[in-house]
Amino acid sequence: MTNHIVLFEPLMPANTGNIARTCAGTNSVLHLIKPLGFEINDKTVKRAGLDYWDKVEIKYHDNLPAFLDSLPNLDRLFIVSKFAPRDYSEPDYSVSDEDNYFLFGKETTGLPEPFMRQYADKAVRIPQNDDNIRALNLSNSVAIVIYEALRQQNYNGLDLVHLYDNDKLK
């Protein structure tokens, strides 16, 4: 099973760079749905992703329908939105033989409303205080969701403990 992070028309290069770094650290595939609000070689994107870009599998899609057409099926698609009726920790992400796809909307406007209405049953929400903020930062949201999926998967493929030559705790 592989986890896939999908960004719909991302606008902010630093967010995408941070998300690419998270993908590298979690063995997740990054999908970018065009149009992008920046060039992928933008120095801000590269700086945020540091030197991890070669560790990330990136797939590009011309638009949302093209992304949907690329999925083997829609059963494991999860749409992350503040408008969702259920908590992101409710679904079982540990189905061993199927990949999970976590779709996140554009930083400013989220996902198109007709799309959200059509796939409302696939939507999950990160709890937040809506009186205080409009939405959590996109890269933070990705990290929250992917680590819940990985927790349910017993952090498969990740180092739970790593010993370093210059371990600061020894």
ABEGO torsion letter per residue (X at the ends): XBBBBBBBGBABAAAAAAAAAAAAAAGBBBBBBOBBABBAABAAAAAAAEAAAAABBBBBBABAAAAAAABABAAABBBBBAABABBAAABBAABAABBBBBBBBBAAAEBBAAAAAAAAAABBBBBBBAAABABBBAAAAAAAAAAAAAAAAGGBGBBABBBBABBAAX
